Amino acid sequence: METLKKNFSKFLCIALLFYTIYAGLNGSVPRQPILNETVRNLYFHVTMWFSMIFLLGTSVYHSIQYLRKGDLQADTKSYAYVETGLIFALLGLVTGSFWAKFTWGDWWTNDPKLNSVAVGLLIYLAYLLVRSSLPDDQQKARISSVYNIFAFVVFMVLIWILPRMTDSLHPGNGGNPGFNSMDLDNRMRMVFYPAIIGWTLLGFWIANLRIRIKVIENLIEENESYESERI
């Protein structure tokens, strides 16, 4: 019982993802022109973006905590959540590219939403480069924390606001209607919402593993430094 309580979120994550994959591939979906069976990608593509936003938002929280308290542990957590968030962003791009190929006829189109996502990811890749170029831990944490907050705000503007101000093929942007009651009926909602929870829990699970690995790596580096000083 103690093990179940301690690992409840992990068991829930596994159960929800098994349910998502099985019901997502075998459950009934509305038959709509153009979309057809590809609407099942809603359980994978869209949910990846939700998970990404939750992860990147959590990284911003830890960046703020570092700036408030100067605790390097907070910076370690922020970095791990950014890394994991970018993994889900790439998965979102891949699943979206497959969807675009079957519905728009091309892997990538000159669409404001897609271009905004690409720019946002480049901003976050620059964040990784900034971290790798700074040797001092406190300087690295301070600069990357400020950069991370800036990057998140800009990224949200790029993917939520700018695409709505121009023409876009992407559902829900630029006057293009989003998924409505005809596309996303109650049968799909029974899978879609659990899928968001399942993928998000997986993201936090991966991020926590990354944090543990980084803590161990830091301890090893400190021990090696201490031993070299003794010698």
Secondary structure, DSSP 8 states (H G I E B T S, - for coil): -HHHHHTHHHHHHHHHHHHHHHHHHHS-----TTTGGGGGGGGTHHHHHHHHHHHHHHHHHHHHHHHHH--HHHHHHHHHHHHHHHHHHHHHHHHHHHHHHHHTSSSS---HHHHHHHHHHHHHHHHHHHHHH--SHHHHHHHHHHHHHHHHHHHHIIIIIGGGGS--SSTTSTT-----TTTS-HHHHHHHHHHHHHHHHHHHHHHHHHHHHHHHHHHHHHHHHHHHHH-
